[in-house]
Amino acid sequence: MSEILKYISRTWNIKKLVAILSMFILFLTSGFPLFAQQQRFPKPEFESGYTQPVTSMPEARSDFFAIFDVLVLIVALSLISWLILKKRSRRGVLAVSVFSILYFGFFREGCICSVGSLQNVTLALFQPEYSIPISALAFFVIPLVYTLFFGRTFCAGVCPLGAIQDVLLLRPVTMKRWLQKVLGLIPYIYLGLSVLYAATATDFIICRYDPFVGIYRFDATFFMFAIGAIFLLLSIYVARPYCRFFCPYGVLLNWMSRFSKHHLTITPNKCIQCRLCEDSCPLGAINKPVPVKVMEDRQSATKRFISLSLIIPLLMVLGGWTLSNFHENLAKVNPKVRLANELMSFKPDVMLPSVEIEAFKSAGTPLTELYSQAAIIIEQFYIGAWILGAFLGLVFGLTLSSLSVFKYREDYTPDKGECVSCARCLKYCPVEK
Amino acid sequence: MDNKGKKDRREFINTCFRFAAGATLVGVTGVLAHKTVSGNTLWQIDTTKCTQCGRCATSCVMTPSAVKCIHVYDMCGYCDLCGGYLRPNVKTITTGAENQLCPTGAIKRKYVEDPFFEYEIIEDLCIGCGKCVKGCGAFGNGSLQLQVSHNLCVNCNQCAIARDCPSGAFSRVPADEPYKFSGFKKEKKG
């Protein structure tokens, strides 16, 4: 107090005194809840000809670039499809890979990407209030359309996540078939979970656990950087570990590619079964010829079909039932459900409120409204968990059945689903056009 | 002959599935076509919901955060005793480091005329912690507001701060109106 009195007596000025006193009173009454954004102190009328600076509002990146990205995607996809299918050039694929690492990776910093756009599409389908940016929709649909015609050329070198792993593959090791099949189930689980969380507007887990985006931005948390580094180190030996054993968008591309019209063929002409390409695929995606004698006879095939048609529905029901028992655990990721849980177990006399609880109380929403919202979300998770479990049961069942099916095949052909059209096998084929 | 028939059948089934897959894609696109926004959407803070919890400084994928304190000069009272600049209960009103509320010294205080002072945010130093915003909102006009600075924001598909925001203040806004200042007078785009 004496400080202020001294201050006032030194520079006596009525205007100043009023301003200081009013603020002093406010400081004293600061214990009371005061509402922000009130004009407590009117803007002064300046006498010294002071001009007020402009409030800084930095412009965002122009919308034009979002369309430009889509154009770059189309051009890169067309180019790489032409290079793979017409020119049959591995070097060309490599060049496009380097370009997409530089452009979609380091320049655009990994956002927007097709893998993540899957969640935008899901969110837009399930949440009426969310409107999807047109570029996100384009990034989702365009690679799928190309894959339906030309195989997984998007994976080959346009996807920045795939490209960075592909260029690092220097010492490929072959993986055991059973391990490949088992790990190959993870993407289905990942896809199911990411769709469940996106559909309930909970979280975009693909973006959250994207191992390479932090590296592209030079700004990852230690945890994410460690995961990214592990994937990159692994991809020196194991071909594309993220693409094959995690990527949820890869599942959709796999489905599309199975029915692709013009898929890459190992030989440009007729296969002479020289077996030179047999071990050339680092992904293990080359199907060997199946001689007629390995084919099973009609009777055992019918038996197997009947037993499978019983087992698969059973697996689906079992999967759905199991996961639906865990639907509350799955729902805990949702912030509203988490807050409701926290508030239910909150004891104001012994516990300090968390930031969430404080923010909720200051917002003044009635508690019952939050609880009813959380109950709706948990209900959605119950239905979602049933669907997810049934889906996983179906996938497991079909994977099991595919192990016992022998499709008659004379030549060495790429497995249309698994093959990412990286064009490594082409140079092993001695047959000329 | 038999093999040829098998091959034809396989080919036919393949074509059927291809058309089914194509139809699904067209269907999804068609359903979503009327839900699209032509431009991009950007993340922004609703200042009326913001509680200045301080997570903007720590949750952003960028270091330092893309959220900055932005000074809406139109709302400022140009106070000498600024609740956003000075710590509560300071002994002297000076620019001494011990008196400043900002942990990084990102607010520049400039004398204008008796008894008014201008406060300027040095964007490079601001970490978006919101301490000054809280002070200004509690004691003053609330002219300091936390906003996503769009030249720094990488516009993640899912904003990491939005996920951690306890008050749900983050939302996607259309790109033609990228700032959400609150107050009695909105500044025209300069």
Interface residues (C-beta under 8 A of the other chain):
Chain A: E3 Y7 N13 K15 K16 A19 I20 M23 F24 L26 F27 S30 L34 A36 Q37 Q38 Q39 R40 F41 P42 K43 P44 F46 E47 S48 Y50 Q52 P53 V54 T55 S56 M57 P58 E59 A60 R61 D63 A66 E109 C111 I112 G116 S117 Q119 N120 V121 A124 L125 Y130 S131 I132 P133 I134 S135 A136 L137 V141 L144 V145 L148 D203 F204 C207 R208 G214 R217 D219 W255 M256 R258 F259 S260 K261 P335 S354 V355 E356 E358 A359 F360 S362 A363 Y408
Chain B: N3 K6 N14 T15 F17 R18 A21 G22 L25 V28 T29 V31 L32 A33 K35 T36 V37 S38 G39 N40 T41 L42 T47 T48 K49 T51 C53 R55 V61 M62 T63 I70 H71 V72 Y73 D74 M75 C76 G77 Y78 C79 D80 L81 G83 P88 N89 K91 T92 I93 V112 E113 D114 P115 F116 E118 E120 I121 E123 C136 G137 A138 F139 G140 N141 G142 S149 H150 N151 L152 C153 V154 N155 C156 N157 Q158 A160 R163 P166 S167 A175 P178 Y179 F181 S182 G183 F184 E187 K189 G190
